[in-house]
Amino acid sequence: MALTQRGLSQQPGAWWGLRLLVTALVHAGRKDEARLACRRLMETYPGLTIARVGDASPFDVGTSERIAFGLREAGLPE
């Protein structure tokens, strides 16, 4: 998580970093922080959905499902 946050400090609008941060926060049980980060993701990329993230995901199915779960729990629309 620290590496992702460091990357976001250098590139605050990097959608991939925000996506990973939101997911990591949810899986760490830090849902309030995840929701705030998700709000930032949605403000930076209006219209972003879990489906669109999945379409652009370079990860295997299991990892993509964990990412989708985290984004869903944080409030990103389907």
C-alpha positions in Angstrom: 0.0 0.0 0.0 2.9 2.4 0.8 4.4 1.9 -2.7 1.0 2.8 -4.3 0.6 5.9 -2.1 4.1 7.0 -3.0 3.3 6.6 -6.7 0.1 8.5 -6.3 2.1 11.4 -4.6 4.0 11.7 -7.9 1.1 11.0 -10.2 -2.1 11.9 -8.3 -4.4 11.1 -11.1 -3.1 7.7 -12.0 -6.2 5.6 -12.2 -4.3 2.3 -11.8 -2.8 3.5 -8.5 -6.2 4.7 -7.2 -7.7 1.4 -8.2 -5.1 -0.5 -6.3 -5.3 1.8 -3.3 -9.1 1.4 -3.0 -8.8 -2.3 -3.2 -6.0 -2.6 -0.7 -7.8 -0.4 1.8 -11.0 -2.5 1.6 -9.0 -5.8 2.0 -7.2 -4.2 5.0 -10.5 -3.5 6.6 -10.1 0.3 6.2 -13.5 0.9 4.4 -13.9 4.5 5.3 -10.5 5.4 3.8 -11.4 3.2 0.8 -14.6 5.1 0.2 -12.8 8.4 0.3 -10.2 7.0 -2.2 -13.0 5.7 -4.4 -14.7 9.0 -4.4 -11.4 10.5 -5.6 -11.2 7.9 -8.3 -14.8 8.6 -9.5 -14.1 12.4 -9.5 -10.9 11.9 -11.5 -12.5 9.5 -13.9 -16.3 10.2 -14.2 -18.2 7.3 -15.6 -15.7 4.7 -14.5 -17.3 1.4 -13.6 -16.2 -2.0 -12.3 -16.9 -3.4 -15.8 -14.6 -0.8 -17.4 -11.9 -1.5 -14.9 -12.3 -5.2 -15.5 -12.0 -4.7 -19.3 -8.7 -2.9 -18.8 -7.3 -5.3 -16.2 -4.1 -7.1 -17.1 -4.5 -9.5 -14.2 -5.7 -13.1 -14.0 -9.3 -13.8 -13.1 -8.7 -14.3 -9.4 -6.9 -11.0 -9.0 -9.5 -9.2 -11.1 -12.2 -10.6 -8.9 -10.5 -9.4 -5.8 -10.1 -5.9 -7.3 -13.7 -5.9 -8.4 -14.8 -6.9 -4.9 -12.7 -4.1 -3.3 -14.1 -1.5 -5.8 -17.7 -2.7 -5.2 -17.3 -2.5 -1.4 -15.9 1.0 -1.7 -18.9 2.2 -3.8 -17.7 2.1 -7.5 -20.8 1.4 -9.7 -21.0 -1.8 -11.6 
